[in-house]
Amino acid sequence: MAHEYASNVAIDMGEERITYEELNTFSNCIANLLTSTGIVQGKIINVIIPPSIQLIAAVLAVFKSNAIYLPIDPEFLQTASADI
């Protein structure tokens, strides 16, 4: 079933588009990188990426590596840094 839709657009963010197959490949690469650097099941992973295809791929990669996704708003970090 998944192969039927592999070439369909999974995410369309205006000028940026990615197919299901490309998204799967991209998220697998990130997940492999996470696990090769020692990320283990249950590890909390901070993800600090503005809304984008890269963010979605990163979140999928965290799930694929059985880790825990902790979203952090990049704008919050800028505000917090300014307050310190």
FENWO-V27025 format. One line per field, one symbol per residue. burial: b if it has 16 or more other ideal C-beta (glycine too) atoms within 10 Angstrom, else e. A space follows every 10 residues. Layout:
burial: ???
This chain:
burial: eeeeeeeeeb eeeeeeebeb ebbbebbeeb beebbeeebe eeeebeeeee eebeebbbbb bbebbebeee eeeeeeeeee eeee
